[in-house]
Every structure is written in structure tokens, then in C-alpha cells.
Amino acid sequence: IKGVFLLLDLLRQLPEHVNLLIVGGGDEARFRREIARNGLAQRVRLVGNLAYERLPDYLNCMDVGVVPSLTTPRWKEQFGRAIIEFMSCEVPVIGSDSGSIPAVIGTADQLFQEGDTQELAAMIMRLKASCEEREFMSAAGRERVLQLYSVDVMAERFRAIYDALSQ
């Protein structure tokens, strides 16, 4: 449902010097089998689950963050916390149009149709070719997090909800 297996198809479409860093858990054994079956072992790094305080170190190694979630009959992406984590670290983020991803990202030019690895590859290559666009996306994402998702902003929203309920 998170679409990580799509990233292997994506990687085959991108130049050999492009690598994939996967942070987090999941069906690691199956993912490793698919990596080996596709001959991508030299281009994929799996770091597994990390302590939260170590996460920025890994995110800051990335040129672009991808959130390729896929909607199923029983699930669609809810909030997409990874998007906020990428933006907080000033990593340009591209996401599928699953669930709430469009609302969290906030701009249509950073979205691709679920499952469309060709569209995603084209978006990544466009970013690779434009330092100015990467810098703009990085700064805009960070600003979006500060305006909408910072601890202070979220605390104020919760307080407003609590106040409304207590009246």
C-alpha cells in the first residue's frame, strides 16, 4: 500500500547513477528478493527502522523524497507523515495522488498518478536537471511545514478544538 515496490520499477527507468535509499520497515525479506531478482543490489540501500532522532541524518542525504502510496479498496493514504518529514529537512518531495497526499503536499506539480512510474521518472529527471526548481521546492516545503504543521501551529489547533468542545 505504500508503493515501495514501485520504486524498483522506477529505478530501472532512471540512469545507473541514481540510487534508492529506503528508510523504515515492512516486508524487507520480500523487498530484498525483488532487489536481487531485478539486479539492483548495487543501487538500493535499506536502512530499516531508525530512532526518530536519527531520521534527519538520512533524509538530508536525499536529493528528492518520494511517497508512492497506492489506494486499495480498503485503504488510502491518510496523512503521509513522511511528506512532512521530507519538507522539514528541506528535501523536495513528490507524491502519488493517493488519499490526502495532494492536500499535504499542497501543489499539483509535485504529484503523479498512482502507479505511474513513467510520470514519476520524468518528474525526477526534471528535478535533477533544475537546481533552481529543487531549491524552490525545498524552501517552499519547509515554509509550508512551519506555517501548517509545526508543533506550535498544531498545538493551537488542538487547543481551539478543545475550547470549542468545552463550550
N, C-alpha and C positions, 0 to 999 in steps of 0.2 A: 504493500500500500504506500510506502514511502518512495517507491520508484527507483531504488538504488540499483536494481539490476539493469534498468535502462541506461545507467551511466556507463556500463560496459559496452553497450551498443554505441553510445555516444563516443566513447574513447576510440573505438575502431574507425570512426569517421574523422577524427581530428589528427593533426600531424603527430609524428612519432615523438616529438619533444614535449608534447602535452601529457601531463601526469594527473593522476587522480588520488586525492587524499580523502579517505573515509574516516570520519570520527564518529564513534558510537557503536552500539551493539546491534544485535539482530541475528539472523541466520548466517553466522560467519563461516561455518563449515561449507554450506552450500555456495556462498559467495566465493570462497577460495577455490572451490571446484570449478566454478564458472570462469574465474580469472585464469586458471590453468588451462581449461579447455579452449579458451579464446587466445591463449598465448600472450596474455597481458601482464604477467607477473612482474616484469621489469618496470611497468608503468603505473602500478597501483600500490598504494601504501594503506594498510589497515592499522589504525592505532587503537581501536576498541573504545571502551568506555573510559572516560577520564574524570579525575576530580575536577569539579567546576572551576576552581581557581586556575587550573592548567589549560582550560579551553582556549582563552585568548591567545596563548602562545602558538597554538596550532592554527587557529583561524587566521592569525596575522601572517601565516606562511602562504596563504591562498591568494591567487590573483582574482578569482571570482568564486562566489558561493552559489551552488545550485541546489534548489529544492524541487525535486521532480515528482512530487506526490501524485498518486493515481486514485481517482474516485472509484469505488466499488459499489455494488448495490447496497451494502451495509455500512459504508464508511466514506467520508470525505474529509479532507484536511480541515482541522479546526482552526487553530491559531497560528501554527507554524513558528514556534519559538526560535527555531534555528534562523529564521529570517531576521529577527530582532538581534540575535547574537552576531550574525554577519554584519549587519548595519552598525551595531555598536562598535565593532572593530574596524569600521570603515572599509569593509570588503564589499565590492559591488555584488549584488545578488540578483539572480534570475530564478524565477519560479514558474511552475506549471499553473494553469488556471483552475486548479482544484480547490474547491471549498472557499475558505477565507483568505487564501494566499493573495488574490488580487487586492483585497482591502488592506492587508497588512503591508504589502509592497507599495501600493498606492500609485503606481504608474504603469500604464498598459505596455509601454515599450520594454519592460523588463519581464514580460510574461510570454510563455509559449503554450501552445495547445498540449494538453496532457498526452504523453506518449510520443510526441513528435520530436524525435531526436535529430532529424534533419534541420528543423527550425531552430532547435536549441544549439546545434553545432554552428549554424550561421550566426546566431547571436553571440556566441563565444568568440568566433573569429572576428566579428565586428569589434568587440571589445578589445581583443588582442591587438587590433590594428589602430586603435584610437586611445592614446594615453589621456587625452583631454576628456573623452567620454567616461573612462574609468575613474578619473579624478572627480568629475562632476557627480557620478553615481555614488562614489564613496562619501563625498561631503554631504550630498542630499540625503543619503540613507542615514548617516549619523545625526543630521539635523532632525529628520523625521522621528528617530528614536527619542531624542531629547524632548521634542515637542509633544509626542503622543504616548510614549511608553516608559519614560523614566520613572524611577521609584517615587519621586515627589508627585508627578502627574497622576500616577496610578493610585497613590495613597489618597490624593484629593478626590479622585473619582469614587473610591470606596467610601470615603467619608461622606460625600454627597448622597450616595445611595443609602447609607446607614441613617443619615439625617432625614431623608425623605421617608424611610420606613418607620422611623421613630415618631413621626408627627401624627 
